[in-house]
Amino acid sequence: MRRLADHLVVVLVALWIGALWVVGYVVAPTLFAMLPDRALAGNVAGRLFTLVAWIGMGVAGYLLLYLAARLGWGAFRNRVFWIVLILLACTVAGQFGIQPLMAELKSSAWPRDVMNSMMRDRFATWHGVSSVLYLVQSLLGIVLVTGVNRVLR
């Protein structure tokens, strides 16, 4: 049973970080390049980012429980545990802090596109914050992918 849990960790980390990278750096730019309506591209990308966030929260929850069960109190001294916790905090901040704020700015601009409204500068600022947070998650994801095997040994 332990081997199954170990393999599940590897698969879930690959799913989470792979989705994070593919949606953020392949799918979203492709949507904006191919769709003539930037608002539509943004809405589709936003839904995909939300999906990745929920995947991340679920995987992070499993990983934290797995590490706590496997390492006991030693989990608090483990680098992978803290990386997962920081990734989870970034995901929660983005999903429940920044994204609702950006959605509120979009709805305040309606019926106009937010980028053609008085909300443009505030939206651009929060979009920048969100992008930096996503980059931090992406880089931490690399550390997680390369470090998870050490925990399993």
C-alpha positions as CSV (number, residue, x, y, z in Angstrom):
1,M,0.0,0.0,0.0
2,R,2.9,2.3,0.7
3,R,4.3,1.9,-2.8
4,L,0.9,2.9,-4.2
5,A,0.9,6.1,-2.1
6,D,4.5,6.8,-3.2
7,H,3.5,6.4,-6.9
8,L,0.4,8.5,-6.4
9,V,2.6,11.3,-5.1
10,V,4.7,11.3,-8.2
11,V,1.6,11.2,-10.5
12,L,-0.2,14.0,-8.6
13,V,2.9,16.3,-8.6
14,A,3.3,15.7,-12.4
15,L,-0.4,16.5,-12.9
16,W,-0.4,19.6,-10.8
17,I,2.9,21.2,-12.0
18,G,2.4,20.0,-15.5
19,A,-1.1,21.6,-15.6
20,L,0.4,24.8,-14.1
21,W,3.0,25.1,-16.8
22,V,0.9,24.0,-19.8
23,V,-2.0,26.3,-19.0
24,G,0.1,29.2,-18.0
25,Y,2.7,29.1,-20.7
26,V,1.2,27.2,-23.6
27,V,-2.6,27.3,-23.5
28,A,-3.2,30.9,-22.3
29,P,-0.8,32.5,-24.7
30,T,-2.2,30.4,-27.6
31,L,-5.8,31.5,-26.7
32,F,-4.8,35.2,-26.8
33,A,-2.9,34.6,-30.1
34,M,-5.7,32.7,-31.8
35,L,-9.0,34.2,-30.6
36,P,-9.9,37.6,-32.0
37,D,-11.9,38.5,-28.9
38,R,-9.4,39.2,-26.0
39,A,-12.2,39.1,-23.5
40,L,-13.3,35.6,-24.6
41,A,-9.6,34.5,-24.5
42,G,-9.3,35.9,-21.0
43,N,-12.5,34.2,-19.8
44,V,-11.4,30.8,-21.2
45,A,-8.0,31.2,-19.7
46,G,-9.5,32.3,-16.4
47,R,-11.6,29.1,-16.2
48,L,-8.5,27.0,-16.9
49,F,-6.5,28.8,-14.3
50,T,-9.4,28.1,-11.8
51,L,-9.3,24.5,-12.8
52,V,-5.5,24.3,-12.2
53,A,-6.0,26.1,-8.8
54,W,-8.5,23.5,-7.7
55,I,-6.2,20.7,-8.9
56,G,-3.4,22.3,-7.0
57,M,-5.4,22.7,-3.8
58,G,-6.4,19.0,-3.9
59,V,-2.9,17.8,-4.7
60,A,-1.4,20.0,-2.0
61,G,-3.8,18.7,0.5
62,Y,-2.9,15.1,-0.3
63,L,0.8,15.8,-0.3
64,L,0.7,17.5,3.1
65,L,-1.2,14.6,4.6
66,Y,1.1,12.1,2.9
67,L,4.2,13.9,4.2
68,A,2.7,14.2,7.7
69,A,1.8,10.5,7.7
70,R,5.2,9.4,6.3
71,L,7.5,11.7,8.2
72,G,5.5,12.6,11.3
73,W,6.8,15.7,13.0
74,G,9.9,15.4,10.7
75,A,7.7,16.8,8.0
76,F,8.2,20.3,9.5
77,R,11.9,19.9,8.8
78,N,11.4,18.7,5.3
79,R,12.0,21.1,2.4
80,V,9.3,19.5,0.2
81,F,6.7,20.0,2.9
82,W,7.4,23.7,3.0
83,I,7.5,24.1,-0.8
84,V,4.0,22.4,-1.0
85,L,2.7,24.7,1.8
86,I,4.1,27.8,0.0
87,L,2.6,26.6,-3.3
88,L,-0.7,26.0,-1.5
89,A,-0.6,29.5,0.0
90,C,0.1,31.1,-3.3
91,T,-2.7,29.1,-5.0
92,V,-5.2,30.1,-2.3
93,A,-4.1,33.8,-2.4
94,G,-4.5,33.8,-6.2
95,Q,-7.8,31.9,-6.3
96,F,-9.6,33.5,-3.3
97,G,-7.9,36.9,-3.1
98,I,-6.6,38.2,-6.5
99,Q,-9.0,36.5,-8.9
100,P,-12.2,37.7,-7.2
101,L,-10.7,41.2,-7.1
102,M,-10.0,41.1,-10.8
103,A,-13.5,39.7,-11.5
104,E,-15.0,42.6,-9.5
105,L,-13.0,45.0,-11.6
106,K,-14.3,43.4,-14.7
107,S,-17.9,43.5,-13.6
108,S,-17.5,47.1,-12.5
109,A,-16.4,48.0,-16.0
110,W,-19.4,46.2,-17.7
111,P,-20.8,46.6,-20.3
112,R,-17.4,47.8,-21.5
113,D,-14.3,45.6,-21.6
114,V,-12.2,46.3,-18.5
115,M,-9.2,47.3,-20.7
116,N,-11.3,50.0,-22.3
117,S,-12.6,51.4,-19.0
118,M,-11.5,53.5,-16.1
119,M,-10.6,50.2,-14.3
120,R,-7.8,49.5,-16.7
121,D,-4.9,50.6,-14.6
122,R,-6.1,48.8,-11.4
123,F,-6.9,45.6,-13.4
124,A,-3.5,45.8,-15.1
125,T,-1.8,46.1,-11.7
126,W,-3.6,43.1,-10.2
127,H,-3.0,41.1,-13.4
128,G,0.7,41.9,-12.9
129,V,0.6,40.8,-9.3
130,S,-1.2,37.6,-10.4
131,S,1.4,36.9,-13.1
132,V,4.3,37.3,-10.7
133,L,2.6,35.0,-8.2
134,Y,2.1,32.5,-11.0
135,L,5.7,32.7,-12.0
136,V,6.7,32.1,-8.3
137,Q,4.5,29.0,-8.3
138,S,6.0,27.8,-11.6
139,L,9.5,28.1,-10.3
140,L,8.6,26.4,-7.0
141,G,7.0,23.7,-9.1
142,I,10.3,23.0,-10.6
143,V,11.9,22.6,-7.2
144,L,9.0,20.4,-6.1
145,V,9.3,18.1,-9.2
146,T,13.0,17.7,-8.7
147,G,12.8,17.3,-4.9
148,V,9.9,14.9,-4.5
149,N,11.9,11.8,-5.3
150,R,14.2,12.5,-2.3
151,V,11.3,12.2,0.0
152,L,10.3,8.8,-1.4
153,R,13.7,7.2,-0.8
